[in-house]
């Protein structure tokens, strides 16, 4: 939470917005933004997308890479992981002509966004493309990407279910997905993800085409 709050504040200040102005444009209370920036609260997925739109940044920009990057966007395990991961593929890429075009992420080094209700996004690879998110997502039982209204944003989403179940509402239809099933849809159609099951949902999600 502290990483996300710090990153949100950095982006807000860089955009020249006061806390109250961001709250006004995002239609939330100033106290909520203050709590998020101080690491005392978490935004929902819907609120995160609203911040992204108002601040004119990609959601991908709100991941904090500083604790994970090890030069030129390539993440690697710590040196003391050598014995535990002797053949780790992250060690196959040395700083070279590939450094700015290859992103390999060790599981322990994935940048994360932890949001309200037990929703966690883990970025699986960095990309120079603006507005692209390649993620492993998890939703705790009962968690949803929005509380109330459905979400709309630029781009397209593609998802694949690893474990658990997820109900994806897209427009007037509800799709209940199980392990091995997948879907894709235009994100400008109002939508929401809800875990209606009794176990944590995990999936691979790819979102692209956000215009910021």
Number of C-alpha atoms within 10 A of each C-alpha: 20 15 22 22 22 17 18 23 21 13 18 19 13 10 14 11 16 13 18 15 13 20 19 12 14 20 12 14 13 17 12 16 24 17 15 22 22 17 15 13 17 25 24 20 25 20 20 18 20 20 25 22 19 16 22 14 19 21 23 19 16 23 19 19 19 10 11 19 18 13 11 14 21 23 26 24 18 12 7 8 11 12 9 8 13 9 10 14 12 16 14 9 15 10 11 9 9 12 14 14 13 17 20 19 22 18 13 11 19 25 24 21 23 19 21 18 19 17 24 19 24 21 24 23 18 23 16 11 10 16 19 20 25 20 22 21 22 23 27 20 20 15 22 24 26 19 15 9 11 16 22 17 19 18 17 17 17 16 20 19 21 18 16 21 24 26 17 19 18 20 12 8 9 13 12 15 18 16 15 10 13 15 13 13 14 17 21 15 18 15 22 23 21 21 24 19 15 11 14 19 25 23 23 19 22 19 22 18 18 19 13 14
